[in-house]
Amino acid sequence: MSSMIAVVTDSTAYLGEAEAVRWGVAVVSLQVAYDDQILEDRTPIDTAAVASALRGRATTSRPSPQVFADAYDQAAARGATGVVSIHLSSEMSGTVDSALISARDAPIPVEVIDSRSVAMGLGFPVLAAAQAAQRGAALAEVVSAARRCADVTRTFFYVDTLEHLRRSGRIGATANLVGSALAIKPLMHLGDGAITVLEKVRTAGRAIARLEDLAVGAAADEPVNVAVQHLMASARADALAEKLSARLPKLARMMVVEVGPALGAHVGPGLLGVTISPTVR
């Protein structure tokens, strides 16, 4: 009997609906709470209004184990012989824990993978797994495709202020105080599941130029997929994507993605990030 492996991820991969449908990826949603409202991370929204709300107090919550149980049951009902469930870093959310709880009682084998990343740092491994699954790969092969992609994918990003990351506990208060006191613009690196300050420069323009150089350096001379991600910074994102397209001769695919409120709650408006993912096989 041939295998049919289902791929499940969460909304912080920020795969568009068409992309998820094309590759048969099931997406469970995180939630954001603000101003006594609960918002699904995947709900079509007025981004500007939500970003404004996120300047105040907003919190995110992981999907419940029952949501994952339903997703795994539905995969089995559709004839899947196994599930590869790939999620945002466990350093940032308890989403992986919810998936693991449900995997224990699923009607078919479920492999849960901590991508150690978020946004397209999660999205590219999900796509790698889904492409392997559509080729008819067995469960272990689909898991391997996701892990190989996650291992070589790198993400750099710029934020206008460290305040949102500090308030959400994703980065220490010391870095925030240094950046605020000197009016420095931080460049961040998402590595091994955690966010660290990589460099500090004095203007947004210099930060974005340096972000471009870091992405080019990470790509080296390899075929790569690239995603430029942003929140309420579409003009900057499009300009950066255009520059990177000109500087990466072996670019396989360029994507420009606006993140949703679950990630926006932690980084704030003005986010600009680049994910570089070599086209591993």
VENUR-V853105 format. One record per pair of residues at least 4 apart in sequence whose ideal C-beta (glycine too) atoms are under 8 Angstrom apart, sorted by the first residue. I is the first residue (numbers start at 0). J is the second residue. Records with the same first field share a line. If there is no record, write none. Layout:
I = J  J
//
This chain:
0 = 80
1 = 135
2 = 80  81  135  136  137  138
3 = 78  79  80  132
4 = 79  80  81  82  83  131  132  136  137  138  141
5 = 23  25  74  77  79  81  82  83  132
6 = 22  23  24  25  82  83  84  85  125  128  129  132  141
7 = 24  25  26  27  67  70  71  74  82  83  84  85  98
8 = 12  14  24  25  26  27  84  85  86  121  122  125
9 = 26  27  28  29  62  86  87  94  121
10 = 26  27  28  29  39  40  41  259  261
11 = 29  40  86  87  92  94  117  118  121  258  259  261  262
12 = 26  85  87  118  119  121  122  125
13 = 118  119  122  228  256  257  258  259  262
14 = 18  19  24  26  122  125  126
15 = 19  256
16 = 20
17 = 21
18 = 22  24  126
19 = 23  24  25  26
22 = 126  129  130  133
23 = 129  132  133
24 = 125  126  129
25 = 70  73  74
26 = 41
27 = 62  66  67  70
28 = 39  40  41  42  62
29 = 40  59  60  61  62  92  94  261
30 = 37  38  39  40  59  60  62  261
31 = 37  38  40  49  57  58  59  60  260  261  264
32 = 36  37  38  57  58  59  60
33 = 38  49  52  53  55  56  57  58  264
34 = 52  55
38 = 42  44  49  260
40 = 59  259  260  261
41 = 259
44 = 48  49  259  260
45 = 49
46 = 50  230  231  257
47 = 51  231
48 = 52
49 = 53  260  263
50 = 54  230  231  263  267  268
52 = 57
53 = 57  163  260  263  264  267  268
54 = 267  268
57 = 260  264
58 = 264
59 = 92  260  261  264  265
61 = 92  93  94  96  97
62 = 66  67  94  97
63 = 67  97
64 = 68  97  98  100  101
65 = 69  101
66 = 70  97
67 = 71  84  97  98  100  101  102
68 = 72  101  104  105
69 = 73
70 = 74  82  84
71 = 75  82  84  101  102  105  106  107  109
72 = 76  105  106
73 = 77
74 = 79  82  107
75 = 79  105  106  107
79 = 107
80 = 107  108  138
81 = 107  108  109  110  138  141
82 = 102  105  107  108  109  110
83 = 109  110  112  128  132  138  141  142  145
84 = 98  102  109  110  111  112
85 = 111  112  114  121  124  125  128  145
86 = 92  94  95  98  111  112  113  114  121
87 = 91  92  94  95  114  116  117  121
88 = 92  113  114  115  116  117  189  192  193
89 = 93  94  95  96  113  115  192
90 = 115  192  193
91 = 117  169  192  265
93 = 97
94 = 98
95 = 99  111  113
96 = 100
97 = 101
98 = 102  109  111
99 = 103  111
101 = 105  109
102 = 109  110  111
105 = 109
108 = 138
110 = 138  142
112 = 124  142  145  146  149
113 = 192
114 = 120  121  124  125  145  149
115 = 149  191  192
116 = 120  121  124  149  152  154  189  192  274
117 = 121  154  189  262
118 = 122  154  226  228  256  258  262  272  274
119 = 123  154  226  228  254  256  274  276
120 = 124  149  152  153  154  189  274
121 = 125
122 = 126  226  256  274
123 = 127  148  152  224  226  274  276
124 = 128  145  146  148  149  152
125 = 129  145
126 = 130  148
127 = 131  144  145  147  148  279
128 = 132  141  142  144  145  148
129 = 133
130 = 134  144
131 = 136  140  141  144  145
132 = 136  141
136 = 140  141  144
137 = 141
138 = 142
139 = 143
140 = 144
141 = 145
142 = 146
143 = 147
144 = 148
145 = 149
146 = 150
147 = 151  279
148 = 152  276  279
151 = 276  277  279
152 = 274  275  276  277
153 = 188  190  217  274  275  276
154 = 188  189  272  273  274  275
155 = 186  187  188  189  197  210  213  214  217  272  273
156 = 186  187  189  210  228  266  270  271  272  273
157 = 184  185  186  187  203  206  207  210  270  271  272
158 = 163  164  185  187  266  267  269  270
159 = 184  203  267  268  269  270
160 = 178  179  267  269
161 = 165  170  174  175  178  179  185  196
162 = 166  175  179  267
163 = 167  264  265  266  267
164 = 169  170  175  194  265  266
165 = 169  170  171  172  174  175
167 = 264  265
169 = 194  265
170 = 174  175  194  195  196
171 = 175
172 = 176
173 = 177
174 = 178  185  196
175 = 179
176 = 180
177 = 181  183  199
178 = 182  183  184  185  196  199
181 = 199  201
182 = 201
183 = 199  200  201
184 = 199  200  201  202  203  205  206
185 = 196  197  198  199  206
186 = 196  197  198  199  200  206  209  210  213
187 = 194  195  196  197
188 = 194  195  197
189 = 193  194
190 = 195
197 = 213
198 = 209
200 = 205  206  209
201 = 205
202 = 206
203 = 207
204 = 208
205 = 209
206 = 210
207 = 211  235  239  271
208 = 212
209 = 213
210 = 214  239  271  272  273
211 = 215  239  242  243  246  273
212 = 216
213 = 217  273
214 = 218  225  243  273  275
215 = 243  246  247
217 = 275
218 = 223  225  247  249  250  275  277
220 = 249
221 = 249  277  278
222 = 249  250  251  277  278
223 = 247  249  250  251  275  276  277  278
224 = 251  252  254  275  276  277  278
225 = 240  243  247  250  252  253  254  273  274  275  276
226 = 253  254  255  256  273  274  276
227 = 236  239  240  243  253  254  255  256  271  272  273
228 = 236  255  256  257  258  270  271  272  273  274
229 = 233  235  236  255  256  257  258  270  271  272
230 = 257  258  262  263  266  267  268  269  270
231 = 257  268  269
232 = 236  268  269  270  271
233 = 237  255  257
234 = 238
235 = 239  271
236 = 240  255  257  271
237 = 241  255
238 = 242
239 = 243  271  273
240 = 244  253  255
241 = 245
242 = 246
243 = 247  250  253  273
244 = 250  253
251 = 278
258 = 262  263  266  270
259 = 263
260 = 264
262 = 266  270
263 = 267  268  270
266 = 270
//
